[in-house]
Amino acid sequence: MPVSAAQRRVAFKGLLASSKPLLLPGAYDALSAHLVERAGFPATYLGSFAAAAGLQGLPDVGLITLTELTDAARRIVDATSLPVLADAEKGFYEDANIWRTVRAFEAAGTTGIHIEDNLGGKHTSRPAGLLDADRMANRIRAALDARDDPNFLIIARTDAAWIYGDLEEAVARLRRYVAAGADLVFAPKIPAADLKKVRSRIEAPVVVAADLYDAPDGSRPGSTLAEYADAGADVLLLWYSLVGAAAKGVADTLDALASGAEIEGLGDLVLDQRTFESFMGYAEYEARASRYA
């Protein structure tokens, strides 16, 4: 039986109320979202990084549009029964027009969105800085005013720790956004040890980017999932892992074929076709076909 957007939003709030943090894998398309659900995760996420790569084969530098992102979110909603949290970038519009962003994501069936104060360049060596904190707080208030469903979550994200490496500025901004009414706050690139020191000062549920490869050598996340949980994070967002896994799997398969490998020699690089088909609902189709034959 189809699960309505309203039901998914209520379910997501229930997940947030758990004593354990919510591990939230980030899908990049309908197939990956379907696999998230099959693996037993209770919710999923669509970020602009994965969407830009999956939809356009382009970097996450502001090229994806509101329509493209909400269309991608709608496909994920339609493919699963899961609550779907979505990345709304900087909100796409100024305060007076941000209602259009909120309504578009609500109409797509998502559970909520996060809006950031980053002005661009976060995955490059040319960061553009941060939106003024008061202006960002106004944007959050405007987004809250725009929602039709009070269970649709407005999450305020600050990249002060990412852009400036400034923990105190990040905390001050998070507190400012909580005061503006944000349902949750999101603070990428605050290590678990630092989050633990300041968590009591942030009076809202906290989302972290738990698979941001921010160790000093860039080879791994700077904190483990267990460390983030111990630090008081409420949502452990895996924005990169699935699209990264897909890219590695496809690249390794293509490298093997380019090196002269036979199909049967690809082994564990490729899921066998019958297993794949079992993920895709072919058995359900056959049952329907038999019923109406």
N, C-alpha and C positions, 0 to 999 in steps of 0.2 A: 504494500500500500504506500503511495507517495507520502513523503514527509514534507510538510509545509515549511516555508521560511520561518514562520512564527514558532513552530515546534522546534526547529533547529536552534533558534536563538535562545529559547528557554533551556534547551538541553545544554547549550554551551555555558550558560550561566551556572548550571548545575555542576558542570565539570570544573569550573573555576572555584566552586565552593568546596572542592575536595581538599583533604589535608595534604595530598601529594601534588607536586607541580604537574601541569599538563604538558606532555611531550607532543609537540605539534609538527609533524613532517610537512614540508612544503612541496606541494605538487607543482608540475609545470604544464600539465595538460589533463584532459579527461582520463586518459589511460592511467597515468601515474596516480591520479586521485582515486581511481577505481582500485588500484593495487594497495593504496594506503588503507582503504576501507577493508579490503580482503585480509590485510595483515592484522586487523583488529583494532586499529587506532580509532578513537572516537570522534576525531575532527581533523581537518586539514587546513592548508593555508596556500594562498597564491600571492607571490611576491613579484615585484616589477622586474627584478633581476632574472628570475626564471622565465617569466612571461616574455620579456624582450628577447631572450635567447631562443625560447621555444617557438614563439610566433613569428619572429623577424630574423633570427640569426644575427642580432645586433647587440651592442653593449648597452648596459643600463645607464644611459646618460641623458634621460629625458626624452627619448624618441617615441616611447609608447604613448598612445592617446587614451583618454578616458573611455572612449567607445571600444577600443581594442581590449583594454583591461577588463571592462565590465562584461564584454562578450565572452572573454576567456573564463571569467569567474562563473558566468551563467552556464557554460558548458560543463564545468566541474560540478556545479550544483545539480544539474540535470543528470549527471552520470553517477551520482552517489546519493546516499541519504544522510551524509555527514554535514555538520555545521562547517561553513567555509569562511575563514577569516581572510581579509584581502588588504593588500597594500594600495593606498590611494595617493601615493607620492606626497606632493606638497598640498594636495587638495584640488589641483588643476585650475582653480579660480580664486579670486580674491574673496574676502569675507562675505560681501553682499551677494555673491553668486555661488558660494560653495554649496548652497542647497541643491544645486543640480548634481553635484558629485554624490552627495549623500543619497538623494532620491534614486540615482542611477544604480548605485550598489545595492540599495534596498530592493529595487525592482529586479535585480539580478538574483536575489535570493540569498545574498551573503549574510553572515552573522554580525559582521562589523567591519570597520576599516581602521587602519592607522594612518595618521597624517603627520608629516615630519616638518621640522624646522630647518632642514638642510636645503641650502640653495643650489646644490648641484656639485658634481665632481667627486662624489664620495668613493668611487672605485678607481679614481685616477690620482695622479700627482698634482692635480690642479683644483683643489676644493675651493668653492666659491664663498664659503662661510655660512653663517646661520642667520635666519630671519630674526628680527628683533623679538625678544621674548614677549613683550606686551602685544605685539601684532599677532604672534602665534597664539597667544591666549584668546584674543578676539576671534581668531579663526576657529579655535576649538568651540567657543561659545556659539558661533554661527552654525557650526556643524551640529551641535546638540539641539539648537532651535529648529533645525531643518528636518530632523528625523520624524517619521510617522510612527514608527514602532519604538516605544521606550526601551525595549530589550535589544535594539540594534546598538551595538557598542561603538563608541567613539574613543579611540586610543590615541594618545598624544605621544609622539616620538621626538626625542632630542638626540642630536648627534654631536653634542658638545664634547663628549669623551672621545668620539671618533675623529672629529676635525681638529680639536684643540688639545686633546689629552687632558682635559680639565675636569676632574671629578667634581669639584665643588660647584663649578658652573653647571654641570649636568644635573646635580642634585637640586640646585636653586631653580633651574628651569622645570624640572619634573614637579617640584612643589608648586610652582606657579601654574602649571597646567592642571594639576589636581585641583587647585583653588578655582580654576576656571570651569571645573566640572567634569574633566576627563574621567571616563569609566575605568580605564587602565592607563599605565604609562609604559613606554618602551625605551630602553636605553642600551643601544648596541655598544660594544667595546668597553664595557665596564667589567673588569675581571671579577671573578667570584669573591676573591679576598677583599676587594674594595667594596663590592656590593654588600657584603656582610657587615662592614663597618658603618654603612649609611642606611641600611634597609629600614631601620626603625624611624627614620626621618621622612620616609616616603609613604604617605597615607593612602595608598591605592595599590591594587595588584600590579606587579611588575613583570613585564615581558623582557626576555633577554635573547640575543642572537647567539644561540648556544653552539652553532657550528661555524662561526666566523673564525677564519684561520688567522688568528692574531697572536700566536706565539711569536717570540722574537725572530725566529728564522722563517716564519710563515708556513711551517710544515704541518701545523695542527692547530686546533683551537687552544687558546690560552688557558681555559678552565674546562674541567670535566663536567658532565651532566650532574654527577653526584655533588660536586663542589657547588654548582649553581643552586641545586636543590637545598643544600645545607645553608647557603647564603640567604635564602628566603625568596628566590625567584618563584613566580607563580606560573609562568608559561615559558617553556624551553622551546624556542622557535628554531626549527631546522630549515632555514631558508635556502640552503645550498645543497645539502647532501644528496637529494634525489636527482636533481639535474646534473650534479657532478658525477653521480654513479652512472647515469644514463650516458653521459658523454664519454666516460672511460670505457664502458662496455662496448659502445659502438666503435670508438676509436681503436680499441684493441682488436675487435673483430675485423675491421677494415685493414689494419696493419697486417694481421695474419693472412688475410686473403691476398693482399698486395705482395706478400712474401712467398706466395705459391701454395698456401695451405689448401687442403681439400675440405669440403664442407664437413665431412665426418670427423675431420681432425680438429674442428673448432671446440669440441667438447663442452666444457662448462661455460664457455663464452656465450653460448646461445641457448636459450630456453627451448626445450623441445616443443614442437608445434601442438601436440595434443594437450600438453599442460597449459600452453598459452590459450588454446581454445576453451579449456575448462574455466579459465578466468573470465572469458568474454560472454558467457551466457548462451553458448550454442545448445547446451542441454535444455535450457528453458525454451529456446526457439523450437527445438524438436518436439517438446511436449505440446506447445501451442499448435504446431503444424499437424501433429497427430490428432489433436482434439478437433480441428476444423477440416480434417481431410474428408 
